[in-house]
Amino acid sequence: MARDAIEVLNETGTVKAHVVGHSLGSFIAQEVALQAPSRVESLTLIGSMAKPDGYFDAMCRLWQTWAIELSPEDLTRGGIF
């Protein structure tokens, strides 16, 4: 997704941008800054972390399990998402 964001900058002729990311978007914003630092005027991260902790890892494993074991109907009907 970071490559997609950089491609948007390319396609719009934007030389530098103020990059803001919230939650998952903050991880993408960090990747944009790492992959194209010369394109980032400023970086604002909201609800982010520099290194995933045990809780984050556990939640990712749970979401992965749900994605494998549950149908889209089960996920939406159960109010999970």
Rosetta blueprint (number, residue, H / E / L):
1 M L
2 A H
3 R H
4 D H
5 A H
6 I H
7 E H
8 V H
9 L H
10 N H
11 E H
12 T H
13 G L
14 T L
15 V L
16 K L
17 A E
18 H E
19 V E
20 V E
21 G E
22 H E
23 S L
24 L H
25 G H
26 S H
27 F H
28 I H
29 A H
30 Q H
31 E H
32 V H
33 A H
34 L H
35 Q H
36 A L
37 P H
38 S H
39 R H
40 V E
41 E E
42 S E
43 L E
44 T E
45 L E
46 I E
47 G L
48 S L
49 M L
50 A L
51 K L
52 P L
53 D L
54 G H
55 Y H
56 F H
57 D H
58 A H
59 M H
60 C H
61 R H
62 L H
63 W H
64 Q H
65 T H
66 W H
67 A H
68 I H
69 E H
70 L L
71 S L
72 P H
73 E H
74 D H
75 L H
76 T H
77 R H
78 G L
79 G L
80 I L
81 F L
